[in-house]
Amino acid sequence: MSATTIDAAPANPRSRVILASLVGTTIEFYDFYVYATAAVLVFPHLFFPAGNETAALLASFAIFGAAMVARPLGAIVFGHIGDKRGRKVTLVGALLTMGIATFLIGLLPTWEMAGWIAPALLVLLRLAQGFALGGEWSGAALVATENAPPGKRAIYGTFPQLGAPIGFIIANGLFLIIAALMPSGDPSRPSAEFMSWGWRVPFLFSVVMVVVGMWVRLHLVESQAFQKTVDDGRVHKLPLAAAATTYWKELVLGTFYMLATYVLFYLMTTFSLSYGRAGVTAALPGLGYDYRSFVLMMIVGVVFFGVFTLVSGPWADRWGRRKTMIWITLAIAVFGLVWVPMLAGGFVGVMAWLVLGFSLMGLTFGPMGALLPELFPASVRYTGSGISYNVSSILGAAVAPFIAVALWSYGAGSPFWVGVYLSAMAVLTLVALVLGPETKDVDMEG
């Protein structure tokens, strides 16, 4: 931080900053994992007509991707509010919208009950979720970084990123517990009870997490960076116009910074859950693990995700965001090219694939909590970081499961071309990092 940084006591205590930035992204990723799991196990059977199993799975993933398409719009709307009215009111609104949409998914009728109305309502609520999520991450990242002590922005920026591994463990753990209480004991061979109401419980449970998040966020105080923007008269009438005309290069760089991160993230979660199981169809045989065993294996990998998310913060504060991310992105590119031999190594190879993939996910995801906000001044920071993060979700996340299944089919059941796809996206991110600036020492109150 520069010498202009205000040295007064922080407006928000450290514990409040951690909780406020962590709780929203935990709910965000909890929602993602709950839907991703349901998209593989439940929705193809309950929300689409019987027939082609692969087509139903792809349709379910397409609805999953619809939320990603809505996220940039949410980033624009919530970013506008956040840069004009403040971070607190925006974060509360985004969390409430997301919670209501997730809860209502748990109440939806199925295809058998309502025909085409069922998938139409699912699309509508997924769009609402995506709209809310478009304003969630950037607000949580700003709460963390704008309240961080000097020299510790990347460390504080990892707090919202921890929501990803925590959300995964809660969501998948809840699915496993519910399935264990059902007659079959295994969600990959779901009982009538699980298909009737058991799958709804994780969606309905989100209301508990939202209440906790609302309580924490209502006690936030606006950051000094935003208050200084207001006091200096630097609030833009149209933050989007200011960001698009003055900081368009930063928008492009931020979007491509996140590209490899998003592709890796969704391949290691949504795609791997399909690939690790005992096959989606006869043409896509998978690795042959039952659902429960593979999810437990994934949870082990996600522990490394969380650990290396925390590790990445001190590294990025010490060596800089750009240098740290360049080396990590190079490792992701190599990982995409070597994962087929790893998967051929039996249980040990598959575990090594999961551990390495999720470790790289933590290393690349952690610094983003500081890197994207640092690209923009406080007057357009919510808008700029949110648009970059969420436009990248379309390029890297909305299409990733669809492309992965298509490449999996093209490779006759081998994930080789899926790995090549990951490596190619990593190269694009690497180019952006090489062209981009180092942001470690920028003044966040400027």
TINU-291869 format. One record per residue (C-alpha): residue number from 1; residue in three letters; x, y, z. Coordinates in pm, whole numbers, plus 32768, in hexadecimal, padded with zeros to 4 digits. Example, Ala and Ser with C-alpha at 12.3 -4.5 7.8 and 13.67 -1.06 7.14 Angstrom:
TINU-291869
NODE    k    r     u     v     w
NODE    1  Ala  84CE  7E3E  830C
NODE    2  Ser  8557  7F96  82CA
//
This chain:
TINU-291869
NODE    k    r     u     v     w
NODE    1  Met  8000  8000  8000
NODE    2  Ser  8074  8166  7FC5
NODE    3  Ala  80AE  8270  80CB
NODE    4  Thr  7F57  8300  808A
NODE    5  Thr  7EB2  81D9  8136
NODE    6  Ile  7DE6  8245  8261
NODE    7  Asp  7E81  81C5  83A5
NODE    8  Ala  7D46  81DC  8479
NODE    9  Ala  7CB6  80AA  8522
NODE   10  Pro  7BF4  7FD1  842F
NODE   11  Ala  7A7E  800F  8421
NODE   12  Asn  7A39  7E99  8426
NODE   13  Pro  7AE5  7DAA  851A
NODE   14  Arg  7BB2  7C93  8480
NODE   15  Ser  7ABA  7B85  84EC
NODE   16  Arg  799B  7C41  8447
NODE   17  Val  7A5F  7C6E  8304
NODE   18  Ile  7AB4  7AFC  82F7
NODE   19  Leu  7950  7A8A  833C
NODE   20  Ala  78A9  7B86  8254
NODE   21  Ser  798E  7B32  8130
NODE   22  Leu  798D  79BC  8171
NODE   23  Val  781E  7976  81B5
NODE   24  Gly  7796  79F8  806A
NODE   25  Thr  788A  793D  7F8E
NODE   26  Thr  7856  7803  805F
NODE   27  Ile  76E4  781A  800D
NODE   28  Glu  7739  7869  7EA1
NODE   29  Phe  780C  7731  7E78
NODE   30  Tyr  7724  7660  7F4F
NODE   31  Asp  7615  76BC  7E56
NODE   32  Phe  76F9  7661  7D32
NODE   33  Tyr  7757  750C  7DBD
NODE   34  Val  75F1  74B8  7E20
NODE   35  Tyr  757B  7508  7CC1
NODE   36  Ala  76A8  745D  7C1E
NODE   37  Thr  7662  7320  7CE1
NODE   38  Ala  74EE  732E  7C95
NODE   39  Ala  753F  7376  7B26
NODE   40  Val  75F5  7229  7B13
NODE   41  Leu  751B  714F  7BF2
NODE   42  Val  73BC  71DD  7BF9
NODE   43  Phe  735C  72E7  7AFD
NODE   44  Pro  7394  7215  79BF
NODE   45  His  7294  711D  7A47
NODE   46  Leu  7198  7209  7AE7
NODE   47  Phe  7192  7342  7A0D
NODE   48  Phe  71AB  72B2  78AD
NODE   49  Pro  70EB  71AB  77E8
NODE   50  Ala  7171  7047  77ED
NODE   51  Gly  723B  6FD7  76C1
NODE   52  Asn  739E  703E  766E
NODE   53  Glu  746A  7041  77B2
NODE   54  Thr  758D  7105  7720
NODE   55  Ala  74A2  720D  7692
NODE   56  Ala  73F6  7230  77E4
NODE   57  Leu  7547  725B  7891
NODE   58  Leu  75B4  7363  7796
NODE   59  Ala  7465  7417  77BD
NODE   60  Ser  7495  7418  7935
NODE   61  Phe  75F3  74A8  790B
NODE   62  Ala  7569  75AA  7819
NODE   63  Ile  747A  7628  7925
NODE   64  Phe  75A2  7628  7A12
NODE   65  Gly  7656  7707  7916
NODE   66  Ala  752C  77F2  78FF
NODE   67  Ala  7586  787A  7A56
NODE   68  Met  76DF  78D4  79D6
NODE   69  Val  7646  7999  78B8
NODE   70  Ala  7577  7A64  79B0
NODE   71  Arg  76A0  7AB1  7A8D
NODE   72  Pro  7731  7BD1  79BD
NODE   73  Leu  75DE  7C7D  79C7
NODE   74  Gly  75DB  7C53  7B40
NODE   75  Ala  773D  7CDD  7B4E
NODE   76  Ile  76CD  7E13  7A8F
NODE   77  Val  7597  7E53  7B64
NODE   78  Phe  7630  7E04  7CB7
NODE   79  Gly  7777  7EA8  7C51
NODE   80  His  76B9  7FE7  7BFF
NODE   81  Ile  7613  7FE2  7D55
NODE   82  Gly  7755  7F83  7E07
NODE   83  Asp  7820  809D  7D68
NODE   84  Lys  770D  81A0  7DA3
NODE   85  Arg  7660  8137  7EE7
NODE   86  Gly  7767  8068  7F96
NODE   87  Arg  77DB  7F05  7FC8
NODE   88  Lys  76FD  7EAB  80F2
NODE   89  Val  75A3  7EDF  805C
NODE   90  Thr  7610  7E31  7F1B
NODE   91  Leu  7694  7CFD  7FCC
NODE   92  Val  7556  7CDC  8097
NODE   93  Gly  747E  7CF5  7F5D
NODE   94  Ala  754F  7BF7  7E9B
NODE   95  Leu  754A  7AFC  7FB9
NODE   96  Leu  73D2  7B1C  7FEA
NODE   97  Thr  738A  7AEE  7E77
NODE   98  Met  746A  79BF  7E65
NODE   99  Gly  73D2  7921  7F9B
NODE  100  Ile  726D  7942  7F23
NODE  101  Ala  72BC  78AE  7DCB
NODE  102  Thr  7378  7786  7E5E
NODE  103  Phe  7264  773E  7F57
NODE  104  Leu  7159  7745  7E48
NODE  105  Ile  7215  7643  7D76
NODE  106  Gly  71D5  7552  7E93
NODE  107  Leu  705F  7589  7E64
NODE  108  Leu  704D  755C  7CEA
NODE  109  Pro  6F61  7465  7C41
NODE  110  Thr  6FFE  7357  7B69
NODE  111  Trp  6FC1  72FF  79FA
NODE  112  Glu  6EC6  71F7  7A60
NODE  113  Met  6E04  72FC  7B27
NODE  114  Ala  6E0F  7427  7A3D
NODE  115  Gly  6EAB  73C8  78EE
NODE  116  Trp  6F75  74DB  7848
NODE  117  Ile  6F19  75CE  795D
NODE  118  Ala  700B  7514  7A41
NODE  119  Pro  714E  7551  7979
NODE  120  Ala  70D2  76B0  7922
NODE  121  Leu  70B4  7708  7A94
NODE  122  Leu  7208  7668  7AD4
NODE  123  Val  72A1  7747  79C6
NODE  124  Leu  71F7  787B  7A5B
NODE  125  Leu  727C  7837  7BB9
NODE  126  Arg  73D7  77E4  7B35
NODE  127  Leu  73D6  7935  7A85
NODE  128  Ala  7372  79DA  7BCE
NODE  129  Gln  748D  7925  7C7F
NODE  130  Gly  7585  7990  7B76
NODE  131  Phe  750B  7AF8  7B88
NODE  132  Ala  753F  7AFC  7D02
NODE  133  Leu  768F  7A4C  7CEF
NODE  134  Gly  7702  7B53  7BF8
NODE  135  Gly  7709  7C4D  7D14
NODE  136  Glu  7777  7B64  7E2A
NODE  137  Trp  78E3  7B12  7DEA
NODE  138  Ser  7966  7C6D  7D9B
NODE  139  Gly  78B7  7CFF  7ECD
NODE  140  Ala  794B  7BF3  7FAF
NODE  141  Ala  7AA5  7C28  7F19
NODE  142  Leu  7A89  7DA0  7F4E
NODE  143  Val  7A20  7D73  80B8
NODE  144  Ala  7B5B  7CA4  80ED
NODE  145  Thr  7C59  7D71  802B
NODE  146  Glu  7BDA  7ED0  807C
NODE  147  Asn  7BEC  7E7C  81EF
NODE  148  Ala  7D3C  7DC9  81E0
NODE  149  Pro  7E6E  7E48  82A1
NODE  150  Pro  7F93  7ECB  81D0
NODE  151  Gly  8055  7DB6  8124
NODE  152  Lys  7F4D  7CAB  8168
NODE  153  Arg  7E4C  7CE2  8057
NODE  154  Ala  7E8C  7B94  7FAB
NODE  155  Ile  7E70  7ADE  80F9
NODE  156  Tyr  7D25  7B88  8145
NODE  157  Gly  7CB9  7B4B  7FDD
NODE  158  Thr  7CC9  79D4  801B
NODE  159  Phe  7BAE  79E6  811A
NODE  160  Pro  7A94  79FE  8019
NODE  161  Gln  7B48  78F9  7F44
NODE  162  Leu  7B34  77FE  8061
NODE  163  Gly  79BF  77F4  8024
NODE  164  Ala  79FF  7707  7F01
NODE  165  Pro  7A96  75E1  7FC1
NODE  166  Ile  79B7  761B  80F1
NODE  167  Gly  787F  7627  8017
NODE  168  Phe  78E9  74E6  7F68
NODE  169  Ile  7913  7427  80AC
NODE  170  Ile  77C8  74A1  813D
NODE  171  Ala  7700  7460  8000
NODE  172  Asn  778B  730A  7FAA
NODE  173  Gly  7799  72A1  8116
NODE  174  Leu  7627  72F5  8136
NODE  175  Phe  75D4  722B  7FFD
NODE  176  Leu  7693  7101  8087
NODE  177  Ile  75E5  7119  81D8
NODE  178  Ile  748B  7130  813A
NODE  179  Ala  74D6  700E  8051
NODE  180  Ala  7558  6F3C  8174
NODE  181  Leu  740D  6F6E  8227
NODE  182  Met  734A  6EF7  80F7
NODE  183  Pro  72F8  6D87  80B3
NODE  184  Ser  7402  6D5B  7FA2
NODE  185  Gly  7511  6E10  8068
NODE  186  Asp  75B3  6E84  7F23
NODE  187  Pro  7547  6FB6  7E54
NODE  188  Ser  75D6  6F18  7D17
NODE  189  Arg  74C2  6E12  7D41
NODE  190  Pro  73BD  6EFC  7DD4
NODE  191  Ser  7289  6E7A  7E81
NODE  192  Ala  712D  6EF3  7E33
NODE  193  Glu  713B  6FC6  7F6F
NODE  194  Phe  727C  706F  7F03
NODE  195  Met  71F1  70BD  7DA9
NODE  196  Ser  70A9  7134  7E40
NODE  197  Trp  711F  721B  7F57
NODE  198  Gly  727E  71C3  7FCF
NODE  199  Trp  732E  728D  7EBF
NODE  200  Arg  7266  73C1  7F25
NODE  201  Val  72F5  73D5  8085
NODE  202  Pro  7448  7471  8026
NODE  203  Phe  7396  7585  7F65
NODE  204  Leu  72A7  75CC  8083
NODE  205  Phe  73C5  75C3  817F
NODE  206  Ser  7464  76F0  80D7
NODE  207  Val  736E  77D2  818B
NODE  208  Val  7427  778B  82D3
NODE  209  Met  7572  77FD  823E
NODE  210  Val  74D2  7933  81A7
NODE  211  Val  7445  799E  82F8
NODE  212  Val  759E  7984  8393
NODE  213  Gly  7636  7A47  8272
NODE  214  Met  7531  7B59  828A
NODE  215  Trp  7571  7B85  83FE
NODE  216  Val  76E8  7BAC  83C6
NODE  217  Arg  76C9  7C9B  82A0
NODE  218  Leu  75CA  7D7E  8343
NODE  219  His  76D3  7DCD  8449
NODE  220  Leu  77D5  7E3F  8348
NODE  221  Val  7852  7FA7  8333
NODE  222  Glu  78B0  803C  81E1
NODE  223  Ser  7A23  8026  818C
NODE  224  Gln  7B01  8159  819E
NODE  225  Ala  7B52  8134  802C
NODE  226  Phe  79E6  815F  7FC5
NODE  227  Gln  79A5  8270  80C6
NODE  228  Lys  7AD3  8331  8046
NODE  229  Thr  7A4B  8313  7EE4
NODE  230  Val  7903  83AD  7F5B
NODE  231  Asp  79B0  84BF  8022
NODE  232  Asp  7A8E  851D  7EF9
NODE  233  Gly  7965  852E  7E0C
NODE  234  Arg  79EE  841A  7D2B
NODE  235  Val  78AD  8348  7D18
NODE  236  His  7851  8317  7BAA
NODE  237  Lys  76EE  8347  7B2F
NODE  238  Leu  771D  8213  7A54
NODE  239  Pro  7837  8136  7ADC
NODE  240  Leu  780E  8043  79B9
NODE  241  Ala  784C  8156  78B8
NODE  242  Ala  797C  81CE  7978
NODE  243  Ala  7A09  806E  7992
NODE  244  Ala  79C5  801A  7824
NODE  245  Thr  7A5D  8159  7796
NODE  246  Thr  7B81  8198  7881
NODE  247  Tyr  7BD9  803F  7903
NODE  248  Trp  7B7E  7F5C  77E0
NODE  249  Lys  7CDF  7EC9  77D4
NODE  250  Glu  7CC1  7E67  7942
NODE  251  Leu  7B6E  7DC9  78FB
NODE  252  Val  7C03  7CF3  77E6
NODE  253  Leu  7D34  7C92  78B3
NODE  254  Gly  7C62  7C39  79E4
NODE  255  Thr  7B7C  7B60  7911
NODE  256  Phe  7C9D  7A96  7885
NODE  257  Tyr  7D4E  7A89  79D7
NODE  258  Met  7C28  79B8  7A52
NODE  259  Leu  7C00  78DC  791D
NODE  260  Ala  7CE5  77BA  797E
NODE  261  Thr  7C68  77CB  7AE4
NODE  262  Tyr  7AFE  77A0  7A7A
NODE  263  Val  7B43  7687  7984
NODE  264  Leu  7C15  75C6  7A81
NODE  265  Phe  7B13  75FF  7B91
NODE  266  Tyr  79EB  7579  7ACE
NODE  267  Leu  7AAD  7457  7A38
NODE  268  Met  7B22  73E9  7B91
NODE  269  Thr  79C1  73F9  7C1D
NODE  270  Thr  78A4  73CB  7B25
NODE  271  Phe  795F  7306  7A19
NODE  272  Ser  7A2A  7232  7B09
NODE  273  Leu  78ED  71CE  7BC3
NODE  274  Ser  7861  7146  7A7C
NODE  275  Tyr  79A8  70AB  7A07
NODE  276  Gly  7A00  7008  7B52
NODE  277  Arg  78B9  6F4E  7B6D
NODE  278  Ala  7860  6E04  7ACD
NODE  279  Gly  7805  6EA8  7986
NODE  280  Val  76F9  6F97  790F
NODE  281  Thr  76A6  6EBC  77E3
NODE  282  Ala  773C  6D87  7744
NODE  283  Ala  77FC  6E6B  7655
NODE  284  Leu  788A  6F35  7779
NODE  285  Pro  78FF  6E28  786B
NODE  286  Gly  79B5  6F00  796A
NODE  287  Leu  7AA3  6E7B  7A74
NODE  288  Gly  79AD  6D8B  7B13
NODE  289  Tyr  799A  6E13  7C77
NODE  290  Asp  7851  6E1E  7D2E
NODE  291  Tyr  77D4  6F79  7D85
NODE  292  Arg  7818  6F6A  7EFA
NODE  293  Ser  797D  6EEC  7ED5
NODE  294  Phe  79D7  6FED  7DCF
NODE  295  Val  7941  7110  7E90
NODE  296  Leu  7A0B  70A9  7FC2
NODE  297  Met  7B40  70A3  7EE4
NODE  298  Met  7AE6  71FD  7E65
NODE  299  Ile  7ABB  7280  7FC7
NODE  300  Val  7C21  7216  8011
NODE  301  Gly  7C8E  72DE  7EE1
NODE  302  Val  7BBE  7409  7F50
NODE  303  Val  7C76  740F  809D
NODE  304  Phe  7DAF  7459  7FD0
NODE  305  Phe  7CE5  755F  7F15
NODE  306  Gly  7CA6  7614  805D
NODE  307  Val  7E09  75EE  80DD
NODE  308  Phe  7EA9  7676  7FA1
NODE  309  Thr  7DAD  7792  7F8C
NODE  310  Leu  7E3B  7807  80DA
NODE  311  Val  7FA0  77C5  8068
NODE  312  Ser  7F72  789A  7F2F
NODE  313  Gly  7F2A  79DA  7FF3
NODE  314  Pro  807E  79FC  809D
NODE  315  Trp  812B  7997  7F58
NODE  316  Ala  8076  7AA6  7E93
NODE  317  Asp  80BF  7BAB  7F9F
NODE  318  Arg  822E  7B4D  7FA6
NODE  319  Trp  827F  7B15  7E36
NODE  320  Gly  816C  7BDF  7D91
NODE  321  Arg  8029  7B75  7CE8
NODE  322  Arg  80AF  7B6A  7B85
NODE  323  Lys  81E4  7A94  7BC2
NODE  324  Thr  8124  79A3  7CA2
NODE  325  Met  800A  7979  7BA9
NODE  326  Ile  80F0  7947  7A7E
NODE  327  Trp  8198  781B  7B20
NODE  328  Ile  804E  7788  7B95
NODE  329  Thr  7FB0  77AF  7A3C
NODE  330  Leu  80D9  7702  799C
NODE  331  Ala  80A2  75E0  7A8C
NODE  332  Ile  7F2F  75D1  7A2A
NODE  333  Ala  7F8F  75BE  78B9
NODE  334  Val  8077  749A  78FF
NODE  335  Phe  7F72  73F1  79DB
NODE  336  Gly  7E79  73ED  78BB
NODE  337  Leu  7F6F  732E  77E3
NODE  338  Val  7FD3  7225  78E2
NODE  339  Trp  7E8D  71C9  798A
NODE  340  Val  7E3D  70A1  78A5
NODE  341  Pro  7F73  6FDE  7919
NODE  342  Met  7F16  7039  7A7F
NODE  343  Leu  7DB4  6FB3  7A54
NODE  344  Ala  7E44  6E6F  79C9
NODE  345  Gly  7EF9  6E34  7B12
NODE  346  Gly  7DD6  6D97  7BC9
NODE  347  Phe  7D60  6E18  7D1A
NODE  348  Val  7EB0  6EB8  7D6B
NODE  349  Gly  7EB9  6F6A  7C1B
NODE  350  Val  7D54  6FE7  7C3A
NODE  351  Met  7D96  7069  7D9A
NODE  352  Ala  7ED3  7114  7D1F
NODE  353  Trp  7E04  71B3  7C07
NODE  354  Leu  7D03  7235  7CFE
NODE  355  Val  7E02  72B1  7DFB
NODE  356  Leu  7EDA  735D  7CF6
NODE  357  Gly  7DB3  73F2  7C3C
NODE  358  Phe  7D10  747D  7D75
NODE  359  Ser  7E5F  74F9  7DFC
NODE  360  Leu  7E95  75BD  7CBA
NODE  361  Met  7D30  763A  7CDB
NODE  362  Gly  7D7D  76C9  7E31
NODE  363  Leu  7EBF  776A  7DB8
NODE  364  Thr  7E1C  7813  7C8B
NODE  365  Phe  7CD4  7870  7D37
NODE  366  Gly  7D65  7904  7E76
NODE  367  Pro  7E1B  7A35  7DE5
NODE  368  Met  7CEC  7A9B  7D13
NODE  369  Gly  7C44  7B2B  7E48
NODE  370  Ala  7D49  7C40  7E47
NODE  371  Leu  7DBD  7C46  7CDC
NODE  372  Leu  7C74  7CA0  7C32
NODE  373  Pro  7C0E  7DB7  7D27
NODE  374  Glu  7D6C  7E4B  7D12
NODE  375  Leu  7D44  7E83  7B9C
NODE  376  Phe  7C40  7F94  7BD4
NODE  377  Pro  7C1F  80D6  7CA0
NODE  378  Ala  7B21  80E2  7DBA
NODE  379  Ser  7A26  81A7  7CE9
NODE  380  Val  79F0  8086  7BF3
NODE  381  Arg  7A85  7F65  7CB7
NODE  382  Tyr  7941  7EAA  7CFD
NODE  383  Thr  78D5  7EC6  7B92
NODE  384  Gly  7A27  7E7F  7AF5
NODE  385  Ser  7A8B  7D54  7BC7
NODE  386  Gly  792A  7CC5  7BB5
NODE  387  Ile  7913  7CDB  7A3B
NODE  388  Ser  7A6A  7C3F  7A09
NODE  389  Tyr  7A1E  7B23  7AF7
NODE  390  Asn  78C7  7ADA  7A67
NODE  391  Val  7908  7B07  78F3
NODE  392  Ser  7A1E  7A0B  7925
NODE  393  Ser  7918  7923  79BC
NODE  394  Ile  7873  7912  7864
NODE  395  Leu  79B7  78D1  77A9
NODE  396  Gly  7A46  77E1  78A8
NODE  397  Ala  7924  7750  796F
NODE  398  Ala  77D9  775E  78B7
NODE  399  Val  785E  7699  7791
NODE  400  Ala  7962  75C3  7847
NODE  401  Pro  7883  749D  78AD
NODE  402  Phe  77DE  7498  7754
NODE  403  Ile  792C  74A5  769B
NODE  404  Ala  79C1  73A1  7786
NODE  405  Val  78A9  72A7  7747
NODE  406  Ala  78C1  72E6  75CE
NODE  407  Leu  7A3C  72B2  75D1
NODE  408  Trp  7A11  7182  76B0
NODE  409  Ser  7925  70F0  75AB
NODE  410  Tyr  7A10  7153  748F
NODE  411  Gly  7B2C  70A1  753F
NODE  412  Ala  7A62  6F5E  7553
NODE  413  Gly  7A54  6F6E  76CE
NODE  414  Ser  7BB6  6FF4  7701
NODE  415  Pro  7BE2  7149  77AB
NODE  416  Phe  7D1C  719B  76E0
NODE  417  Trp  7C7C  72B5  7617
NODE  418  Val  7BDD  733D  7752
NODE  419  Gly  7D3B  7368  77DE
NODE  420  Val  7DAF  740F  769E
NODE  421  Tyr  7C8C  7500  76BD
NODE  422  Leu  7CFC  755C  781E
NODE  423  Ser  7E62  7593  77A9
NODE  424  Ala  7DF0  7673  768A
NODE  425  Met  7D27  774E  7779
NODE  426  Ala  7E54  7761  7860
NODE  427  Val  7F26  77E7  7740
NODE  428  Leu  7E2A  7900  7709
NODE  429  Thr  7E3A  7959  787A
NODE  430  Leu  7FB4  794F  786D
NODE  431  Val  7FB9  7A4A  774F
NODE  432  Ala  7EDB  7B38  7816
NODE  433  Leu  7FBB  7B1C  7948
NODE  434  Val  80F4  7B63  787C
NODE  435  Leu  804E  7C9A  77E7
NODE  436  Gly  7FB5  7D11  792F
NODE  437  Pro  804B  7DEA  7A43
NODE  438  Glu  80B8  7D8F  7BA3
NODE  439  Thr  7FB2  7E12  7C98
NODE  440  Lys  804F  7DB5  7DE6
NODE  441  Asp  809D  7F1D  7E4C
NODE  442  Val  7F77  7FDD  7DB9
NODE  443  Asp  7EB8  80CE  7E9A
NODE  444  Met  7D61  8032  7EDA
NODE  445  Glu  7CD6  8182  7F49
NODE  446  Gly  7D2D  8226  7E00
//
